[in-house]
């Protein structure tokens, strides 16, 4: 019996020793894991740096410069005047072709006004108001203080409002041709000096579409 009790004690002692060894091994594994944690932490830091670099890279791709700002703040009132001229054609023009052209101009330029206004808001910049007054101080005006290229002075707009029929058609086509030529000049400047991709793409679209409209208007003027 004594021998049997002695055997039980030795067995229990051995089991305790094995358990202790397992615990120590587990602690060692945990220690190894924690000792490697600085490396893991460094890796996490690098990932954080990479993820934080991504938004800044996106911002860099979408950055704008002074020319982009000038283009948007100048082209918005320029487009608004073209739309105002196009609106007159609905009730004053005689030629169906002139009415159709005016509708296309409005359809193209209204969305561009909204798009450019969105850029300015996103940049924290002022969106030009609807008033045509005080435009000499807007970016996009030339250094002499005169209106933007192709921009109609108030007295020409008043003259257009007072016309109808064939006289309106001719004046509208002549004025809108000059207006488009000015817009193309502004757009080409944006293409050459701008940095904001969407603005440069809009400028390219303006050059293409308005050049085609100038060709169409010149053909209509030849019929006057």
C-alpha positions, -999 to +999 in steps of 0.1 A: +000+000+000+028+024+009+045+016-024+012+022-042+008+056-025+044+065-033+037+057-070+006+079-070+026+108-055+053+104-081+027+103-109+010+134-095+043+152-092+052+143-128+018+156-141+023+188-122+058+192-138+044+186-173+016+211-167+041+237-155+063+230-186+033+236-209+024+268-191+060+281-194+061+272-230+029+291-236+043+321-218+074+319-238+053+319-270+034+349-258+067+366-250+080+358-284+049+372-299+051+404-279+088+407-286+080+407-322+052+432-317+075+462-323+081+448-358+044+442-362+037+477-349+062+492-374+045+473-402+011+487-391+026+522-390+039+517-425+004+506-436-011+536-419+014+558-436+005+543-470-032+546-464-028+582-453-006+589-484-033+577-507-058+605-500-031+631-503-021+615-536-057+618-548-058+654-536-026+661-556-042+647-587-072+669-582-054+700-572-061+733-590-042+764-596-049+801-601-057+796-638-083+770-630-099+794-605-099+822-631-114+799-657-143+788-636-151+823-621-148+839-656-166+812-676-196+810-654-208+846-661-197+842-697-219+811-701-247+828-682-248+856-708-248+831-737-278+813-720-296+847-716-290+854-753-303+819-762-334+824-740-343+855-761-344+834-793-373+814-782-398+843-787-378+866-810-361+845-836-377+838-870-355+811-883-361+775-869-324+769-873-316+798-851-341+787-825-327+751-826-291+764-823-301+786-793-317+756-776-286+735-781-264+763-766-286+765-735-287+727-732-249+725-733-239+755-712-264+752-683-249+720-670-214+734-674-224+764-652-235+739-626-204+719-629-180+749-625-201+762-596-195+729-579-158+732-584-157+766-568-178+754-538-155+724-533-125+748-534-140+771-509-141+799-534-169+824-543-193+815-570-202+846-592-237+858-586-263+861-613-259+899-616-241+910-647-229+941-629-195+944-614-180+918-637-150+940-645-136+929-611-141+892-618-111+869-625-110+863-663-112+900-671-082+913-690-057+936-674-072+967-690-104+962-670-125+956-701-149+927-703-139+891-710-133+881-746-166+880-765-186+893-736-214+916-748-217+950-732-251+959-717-261+982-746-257+953-771-278+930-749-304+957-747-303+961-785-308+924-789-338+924-766-355+950-788-351+930-820-373+903-836-376+884-868-348+885-894-331+914-876-329+894-844-316+863-862-288+883-878-278+902-847-280+870-826-257+850-849-232+878-851-231+884-814-231+847-805-202+841-829-181+867-812-192+854-778-181+819-788-148+831-801-141+847-767-151+815-749-127+795-771-099+819-763-105+815-726-108+778-729-075+775-748-058+795-720-071+770-695-058+741-716-024+757-717-021+769-681-046+749-660-038+721-637-072+707-627-081+677-649-119+683-651-114+720-659-090+711-687-115+685-700-143+711-699-121+736-717-114+710-744-151+703-748-159+741-751-133+745-779-147+715-798-184+722-794-183+760-798-160+758-829-186+736-845-213+760-836-194+789-850-192+770-883-229+765-883-236+801-874-214+814-902-234+792-927-266+806-913-252+842-916-244+835-953-282+829-958-292+862-942 
